[in-house]
Amino acid sequence: MPSLIRPASRRALVFSLALSAGTLCAACQSNEPQIVLTQEQWSQVREHILEAAPEPEHAIGATYDDAIELVGLDTDGELKAGQEVTFTWYWRALKDVKRDWQIFVHFDSQAHPLRQNLDHYPVDGLYRTSLWKQGQIIRDSQTFVLREDFPTGDALPYVGLFRGDERASVKGENITEDRRAIGPTLKITGNPQREAGLPRHEVRSISQAQAQSITLDGKLDEPVWSELQSVSLSGFNPRAPYESNVKLAVDATHLYVGAYLEDEHVWGSLTEHDDPLWTQEVFEFFIAPGGPDAPYVELQVSPQNTIFDARFPHRPGSKSKSRDEDIAAAKPFAMEGLETAVHVEGTLNDEESKDRFWSVEMRIPLSQLPGVDGAPAPGSSWRANLYRFDRPTEGQTFAYGWSTRPRRDFHDGKQFGTLTFGGEAGAVPLRNNVALPRVEAPGEAARERLRQRIQKEREGTSN
């Protein structure tokens, strides 16, 4: 997930691409979106419908829903961390396809627990599966930048089709129990400097129009998010089960953060500002613009969208006062203008239901960060770290971090990663995107049960 996972909406969408006069109606399925293409877009689609069977570099031969065959894969470009590469997938319609499936690709390193998500609609969204006719062979190319932190070694693409919570059935010689076809083993060349050191990530600038397009609702469904490369949070414990990805962007006045956090049971009972959110499930962002020994800000957001914010002049307990005294002194800070929102794909605080993920959007005023006066200059860098706590059951905790070096103290700025700023590298281009589904608010009864169950955890100490 160079991009965060964006499941298709459960509601029917009208996907209109009529950009000029003289449009064609491609299809009108009874339960699927109506696709309207211009003549120019139809010309693009025709280039992706092949007359002859391909001979891909890597044959796969998996069949989905008894209707679609994944014939194989070609790769173009050096498979090197931080470099652009193109994956070309070849699909065959075994019958007229009645359903509109989205393609998911989990590109997983076999050398380290790291995944790059390459979810997409075929042919850049112009030729969706509900339009495919029996016998057609579709060439579907996607160009992306291989993650800068992708490690050296083997990697496997796991490929499937999904609609919201549903995955298409799959048949083939090399498939998984969770309805994924296993693609070819690909050799990746990592970045030696990156592998030897702390993580780095370039924060891209966005235009004023793109910034204004972001509606803070936690859903990450604005097109600008899909164009930003994500950083992955790794588990401190190798058994940590969930994917956790974060995207960042900056404009002249704000830093934007979008976090996608897989979770089958999203919960939280703390609702007061500056509650000890680290004792429950939480997303955390540490920002040290002046470097590892300079003042820094800690921001936390819970699934309840409760906020903890603190400003530290130095690492707690590293000077004359105790750790607890330094934390208490930092808590009165309240970041003016901070905006956050949370979306839960599932039902918050319901122990009986299975959730999928929760996601966070943050709009952070640059003026509230220590030592920051305006937008970061091109080429400048900050130290920062991103954390996430998942607590699936009482007494069980999985911690995740962008840099997992601060194992004894999450406030150890010398072990933070580095954010660099591209400045005039420019506003990212916009593409069509798919909205995340809405969910109903949790019931008060379920919330109260959870509040009682974890009340004793409120006596914990800060991380």
ZAKE-430165 format. One line per field, with one value per residue (C-alpha): residue in one letter; x, y, z. Coordinates in Angstrom, 1 decimal. Last residue first. Layout:
BEGIN
residuo A,...
u X,...
v Y,...
w Z,...
//
This chain:
BEGIN
residuo N,S,T,G,E,R,E,K,Q,I,R,Q,R,L,R,E,R,A,A,E,G,P,A,E,V,R,P,L,A,V,N,N,R,L,P,V,A,G,A,E,G,G,F,T,L,T,G,F,Q,K,G,D,H,F,D,R,R,P,R,T,S,W,G,Y,A,F,T,Q,G,E,T,P,R,D,F,R,Y,L,N,A,R,W,S,S,G,P,A,P,A,G,D,V,G,P,L,Q,S,L,P,I,R,M,E,V,S,W,F,R,D,K,S,E,E,D,N,L,T,G,E,V,H,V,A,T,E,L,G,E,M,A,F,P,K,A,A,A,I,D,E,D,R,S,K,S,K,S,G,P,R,H,P,F,R,A,D,F,I,T,N,Q,P,S,V,Q,L,E,V,Y,P,A,D,P,G,G,P,A,I,F,F,E,F,V,E,Q,T,W,L,P,D,D,H,E,T,L,S,G,W,V,H,E,D,E,L,Y,A,G,V,Y,L,H,T,A,D,V,A,L,K,V,N,S,E,Y,P,A,R,P,N,F,G,S,L,S,V,S,Q,L,E,S,W,V,P,E,D,L,K,G,D,L,T,I,S,Q,A,Q,A,Q,S,I,S,R,V,E,H,R,P,L,G,A,E,R,Q,P,N,G,T,I,K,L,T,P,G,I,A,R,R,D,E,T,I,N,E,G,K,V,S,A,R,E,D,G,R,F,L,G,V,Y,P,L,A,D,G,T,P,F,D,E,R,L,V,F,T,Q,S,D,R,I,I,Q,G,Q,K,W,L,S,T,R,Y,L,G,D,V,P,Y,H,D,L,N,Q,R,L,P,H,A,Q,S,D,F,H,V,F,I,Q,W,D,R,K,V,D,K,L,A,R,W,Y,W,T,F,T,V,E,Q,G,A,K,L,E,G,D,T,D,L,G,V,L,E,I,A,D,D,Y,T,A,G,I,A,H,E,P,E,P,A,A,E,L,I,H,E,R,V,Q,S,W,Q,E,Q,T,L,V,I,Q,P,E,N,S,Q,C,A,A,C,L,T,G,A,S,L,A,L,S,F,V,L,A,R,R,S,A,P,R,I,L,S,P,M
u 5.4,3.3,2.3,-0.6,-3.4,-6.1,-5.6,-7.9,-10.9,-10.4,-13.5,-15.7,-15.1,-15.6,-19.0,-19.9,-19.0,-21.1,-24.1,-23.5,-23.8,-21.1,-21.6,-22.6,-20.1,-19.4,-17.7,-14.3,-14.6,-12.9,-10.4,-9.9,-6.5,-4.8,-1.2,1.1,2.0,5.5,9.1,9.2,9.7,10.9,11.0,13.0,11.6,14.2,13.7,13.9,16.6,18.5,15.1,14.7,11.1,9.9,12.2,13.5,12.9,13.7,15.2,11.8,11.8,8.4,7.0,4.5,3.6,1.5,0.0,-1.8,-3.0,-6.6,-7.2,-6.5,-4.3,-2.8,-0.4,0.9,4.0,5.4,8.8,10.3,13.5,13.2,14.9,15.5,16.0,13.4,12.7,10.0,6.9,6.7,8.6,9.3,11.4,8.9,5.8,2.7,3.3,3.3,-0.4,-1.1,-4.0,-4.5,-6.4,-6.8,-7.9,-9.4,-9.3,-11.3,-13.7,-15.1,-18.2,-18.9,-16.5,-18.2,-16.2,-16.2,-18.1,-16.4,-14.3,-13.6,-12.9,-11.0,-10.6,-8.0,-7.5,-4.8,-5.5,-3.9,-1.8,-2.5,0.6,-0.4,1.0,4.7,5.1,3.5,5.7,8.8,7.7,7.0,10.5,12.2,13.6,17.3,17.8,17.2,14.0,11.8,13.8,14.0,11.9,8.8,5.5,2.4,-0.7,-3.2,-6.3,-9.5,-10.7,-12.5,-10.1,-7.3,-5.1,-1.7,0.6,4.1,5.9,9.7,12.3,15.9,18.2,17.2,16.9,15.3,12.0,11.4,7.9,6.6,3.4,1.3,-1.7,-3.6,-5.2,-5.2,-2.7,-1.0,-4.2,-3.4,-6.1,-4.8,-8.3,-11.0,-12.6,-10.8,-12.9,-11.2,-11.8,-11.1,-11.2,-10.1,-7.5,-5.6,-4.3,-4.3,-2.8,-3.1,-1.0,-1.0,1.5,0.1,0.9,2.6,1.7,2.9,2.2,2.4,1.2,1.1,0.8,0.0,-0.5,-1.5,-0.2,2.6,4.3,7.7,7.3,8.5,6.0,6.9,5.2,5.2,5.7,3.3,3.9,1.4,-0.7,-3.7,-3.9,-4.5,-7.5,-9.5,-10.7,-8.5,-11.5,-10.7,-13.3,-11.1,-12.2,-9.1,-9.8,-8.5,-5.0,-5.3,-6.3,-3.5,-1.0,0.7,4.3,5.9,7.4,10.4,11.0,14.0,14.4,17.4,20.6,22.1,19.1,18.8,22.5,22.3,19.1,17.5,17.8,14.7,14.4,10.9,9.3,6.3,2.7,0.7,-3.1,-5.1,-8.3,-7.5,-6.5,-3.6,-3.1,-0.5,-2.0,-5.1,-8.6,-9.8,-13.0,-13.6,-13.0,-15.9,-15.6,-15.8,-15.6,-12.4,-10.2,-6.9,-3.1,-0.2,3.0,6.1,9.5,12.9,15.9,17.1,14.8,12.1,12.8,12.6,9.3,9.2,7.9,4.8,3.6,0.5,-0.3,-3.5,-3.5,-7.0,-7.7,-11.3,-12.8,-16.1,-16.8,-15.4,-17.5,-18.2,-14.4,-13.7,-12.2,-11.4,-10.2,-6.5,-6.8,-7.9,-9.0,-6.2,-4.6,-0.8,0.0,3.7,4.3,7.2,7.9,11.5,13.3,10.2,9.1,5.4,3.7,0.0,-1.9,-5.6,-7.8,-11.2,-14.2,-17.3,-19.5,-21.3,-18.3,-19.2,-17.3,-13.8,-12.5,-8.7,-6.3,-2.7,-0.9,1.8,3.9,5.9,8.9,10.1,13.1,13.2,14.2,15.4,13.4,14.9,12.3,9.6,7.8,5.5,2.8,0.5,-2.8,-5.0,-8.2,-11.7,-15.1,-15.0,-15.1,-11.3,-9.1,-5.3,-2.9,0.3,2.8,5.8,7.4,4.1,3.3,0.2,-2.9,-3.6,-6.2,-5.4,-7.7,-5.4,-5.2,-8.9,-9.2,-7.2,-9.3,-12.4,-10.9,-10.5,-14.1,-15.3,-16.3,-19.4,-19.5,-22.8,-22.0,-23.1,-26.4,-28.4,-25.4,-25.3,-22.3,-19.9,-22.2,-20.3,-19.6,-19.7,-19.1,-16.1,-14.8,-17.5,-15.6,-18.6,-18.4,-21.7,-21.2,-23.3,-22.9,-20.6,-17.7,-14.6,-11.8,-9.0,-5.8,-3.1,-0.9,2.4,0.0
v 5.6,7.3,5.5,3.2,4.0,4.1,0.4,-0.4,1.0,-1.5,-3.6,-0.8,1.4,-1.6,-2.3,1.4,1.6,-1.4,0.2,3.6,2.0,2.7,5.2,3.7,3.2,4.9,3.2,4.5,6.5,5.6,7.7,9.5,11.0,14.2,15.2,16.0,19.6,20.5,19.4,23.0,21.9,18.3,18.1,15.5,13.5,11.6,8.6,8.7,6.8,9.9,11.3,8.7,9.5,5.9,4.7,1.2,0.0,3.3,1.5,0.5,3.4,3.6,2.0,-0.7,-2.0,-5.1,-5.5,-8.3,-8.0,-7.5,-8.5,-7.0,-4.1,-2.4,0.5,2.6,4.7,7.3,8.9,12.3,14.1,17.0,17.8,20.7,20.1,22.6,25.0,23.9,26.1,28.9,29.6,26.3,26.2,24.2,23.2,25.3,27.5,24.4,23.9,20.1,18.8,15.1,12.3,8.9,5.5,2.4,-1.0,-4.2,-4.8,-8.2,-7.9,-9.3,-7.1,-4.0,-0.9,0.8,-0.9,-1.7,0.5,3.1,6.6,9.2,12.9,15.4,19.2,21.1,24.8,25.6,22.8,22.5,22.3,21.6,18.0,18.8,19.5,16.2,14.3,16.0,15.1,11.5,11.2,12.6,16.1,17.2,16.4,13.2,12.2,13.0,13.8,17.5,20.7,18.5,19.7,17.6,16.6,13.8,13.8,11.7,10.8,7.8,5.5,7.3,10.2,11.0,14.0,14.4,17.7,18.3,20.5,19.9,17.0,14.7,17.6,21.0,19.8,17.2,15.6,12.6,11.1,8.5,6.3,4.7,1.6,1.7,2.6,5.1,7.2,8.4,11.1,14.4,15.5,13.4,10.5,7.3,4.3,2.7,-0.1,-1.4,-5.2,-6.6,-3.9,-2.6,0.9,3.4,6.8,10.1,13.1,16.6,19.3,22.8,26.4,26.6,23.0,19.7,16.0,12.8,9.2,6.5,2.7,0.0,-3.6,-5.9,-9.1,-8.2,-11.6,-10.0,-8.0,-4.4,-4.4,-2.4,0.8,1.4,4.7,5.7,7.3,10.1,10.0,8.2,10.8,13.6,11.8,12.4,9.1,9.2,8.4,10.2,12.9,15.9,16.9,17.4,19.4,22.5,21.0,20.1,23.6,25.1,22.9,19.9,19.5,16.0,14.7,12.6,9.7,8.4,5.3,4.9,3.3,0.2,-0.7,2.9,3.1,-0.3,0.6,-2.7,-4.8,-6.9,-10.3,-11.4,-14.7,-15.1,-14.5,-16.2,-16.1,-14.8,-16.1,-16.3,-20.0,-19.1,-19.9,-21.6,-24.3,-22.4,-21.5,-18.2,-17.1,-13.3,-11.4,-9.6,-6.9,-4.1,-5.7,-7.7,-9.3,-11.0,-11.0,-11.8,-10.4,-12.1,-10.6,-12.1,-10.2,-6.7,-4.7,-2.3,0.9,3.3,1.7,0.7,3.7,3.0,2.2,0.1,-1.7,-3.7,-5.6,-7.1,-10.3,-10.5,-13.9,-13.3,-9.6,-7.2,-4.2,-5.3,-5.7,-2.0,-0.4,3.2,2.8,3.2,0.2,-2.1,-0.7,-0.4,-1.9,-1.8,-2.3,-2.4,-4.9,-5.3,-8.1,-8.7,-11.0,-12.4,-8.9,-8.7,-7.0,-7.3,-6.6,-5.9,-5.6,-4.1,-6.1,-4.8,-7.8,-9.3,-10.5,-11.9,-15.2,-16.4,-12.8,-13.0,-10.8,-9.8,-7.8,-5.3,-4.2,-1.1,0.0,3.4,3.3,3.8,0.3,-1.5,-3.8,-2.4,-1.5,-3.4,-6.4,-8.7,-10.7,-13.6,-15.0,-13.9,-15.6,-14.1,-15.7,-18.8,-16.3,-15.8,-18.1,-18.3,-19.0,-17.3,-17.1,-14.8,-13.3,-13.0,-14.7,-12.8,-14.2,-12.2,-9.5,-7.5,-5.1,-2.4,-0.2,-0.3,1.4,4.4,4.9,4.7,7.4,9.7,9.0,10.0,7.4,7.0,4.1,3.4,1.8,-1.8,-3.4,-3.4,-3.2,-0.2,-0.4,1.7,4.7,6.8,10.6,13.3,16.4,16.6,15.2,12.5,10.3,9.6,6.8,6.8,4.8,2.1,1.9,-0.6,1.7,0.0,-0.6,2.0,0.4,3.2,3.7,2.4,0.0
w 26.9,29.5,32.7,33.4,35.9,33.2,32.6,35.5,33.6,30.8,31.3,32.6,29.6,27.3,28.8,28.6,24.9,24.1,25.9,24.2,20.8,18.4,15.5,12.2,9.5,6.2,3.4,2.1,-1.1,-4.3,-6.1,-9.4,-9.9,-8.8,-9.5,-6.6,-5.9,-6.6,-6.2,-5.0,-1.4,-1.3,2.5,4.4,7.3,9.3,11.5,15.3,17.2,18.4,19.5,22.3,23.4,22.7,25.4,25.8,22.2,20.5,17.4,15.9,13.5,11.8,15.0,16.0,19.5,20.0,23.5,25.2,28.8,27.9,24.3,20.9,22.3,19.3,19.9,17.0,16.6,14.3,14.7,13.8,13.1,10.7,7.4,5.1,1.4,0.2,3.2,5.6,5.5,8.0,11.2,13.0,16.1,18.1,16.2,16.6,13.6,11.4,12.2,12.1,10.1,11.1,9.5,11.2,10.0,11.7,10.3,9.4,12.4,13.6,15.7,19.2,21.1,19.9,21.0,17.7,14.9,11.6,9.3,12.0,10.8,12.9,12.6,13.8,13.7,15.6,15.5,18.9,20.3,24.0,26.2,29.8,29.3,29.2,32.9,33.8,31.4,32.9,36.4,35.4,33.9,37.0,37.1,36.7,33.1,31.0,32.8,29.9,26.7,26.2,26.0,25.6,24.2,24.8,23.0,23.8,21.7,21.8,18.3,19.9,18.0,19.8,18.6,20.1,19.4,20.9,20.2,20.3,21.8,20.5,21.2,18.2,15.7,15.4,13.8,16.5,15.7,17.6,16.1,18.0,17.0,19.9,21.3,25.2,27.8,25.4,25.6,29.1,29.0,27.6,26.5,28.0,26.1,27.1,26.4,23.4,20.9,17.4,17.2,13.9,13.4,10.4,10.9,8.0,9.0,7.2,8.3,6.9,8.0,7.7,6.7,3.4,2.4,3.7,3.1,5.1,4.6,7.2,7.0,9.6,8.6,11.4,13.0,15.4,15.6,14.8,18.1,17.7,14.8,11.7,10.7,7.0,5.3,2.5,-0.9,-1.7,-4.9,-3.3,-0.5,-3.1,-4.5,-1.3,0.4,3.5,5.6,8.8,8.3,7.7,4.3,2.1,-1.0,0.6,0.7,-2.9,-3.9,-1.8,-3.6,-2.0,-0.9,-0.6,2.6,1.7,4.0,5.9,8.1,10.4,9.1,7.5,5.3,4.1,3.2,1.4,-0.6,-1.4,-4.6,-5.0,-6.7,-7.7,-6.8,-9.1,-8.1,-5.3,-5.9,-2.9,-1.5,2.2,2.1,-0.2,-3.9,-6.1,-8.3,-9.2,-8.0,-6.5,-4.8,-5.0,-1.8,0.0,2.6,0.1,-3.3,-3.8,-6.3,-5.5,-6.0,-3.6,-5.1,-3.7,-2.8,-2.5,-1.2,-0.4,1.7,0.6,2.6,-0.4,-1.5,-5.1,-7.1,-9.1,-12.6,-13.1,-16.3,-17.1,-20.4,-20.9,-22.9,-24.0,-24.6,-22.8,-22.3,-19.6,-18.7,-15.1,-14.7,-14.9,-17.9,-17.2,-13.6,-14.5,-16.8,-14.0,-10.6,-8.1,-5.0,-5.1,-1.4,-0.4,2.4,4.9,7.4,6.3,3.8,2.1,1.1,0.3,-2.6,-1.6,-4.8,-4.7,-7.8,-7.5,-8.8,-10.5,-11.1,-14.1,-16.1,-19.5,-19.5,-19.3,-19.3,-19.5,-17.5,-18.1,-15.5,-16.3,-13.4,-14.0,-11.9,-10.6,-8.2,-4.5,-3.7,-6.8,-9.1,-12.2,-14.8,-16.6,-15.0,-16.9,-15.2,-15.9,-17.1,-14.2,-15.3,-14.7,-14.6,-12.3,-9.4,-9.9,-11.9,-11.4,-14.3,-13.1,-16.0,-15.4,-18.5,-20.1,-23.4,-24.5,-26.3,-29.4,-30.1,-26.9,-25.1,-23.5,-26.6,-26.8,-23.4,-24.5,-27.6,-25.3,-23.2,-26.3,-27.4,-23.9,-21.3,-19.2,-16.8,-15.0,-11.6,-11.0,-9.8,-13.0,-15.3,-17.6,-19.8,-21.9,-22.4,-25.0,-24.7,-27.3,-25.3,-22.9,-19.7,-19.2,-16.7,-14.5,-11.9,-10.3,-7.1,-5.6,-1.9,-0.2,-1.1,-2.5,0.0,0.1,1.3,1.9,-1.0,-2.0,0.0
//
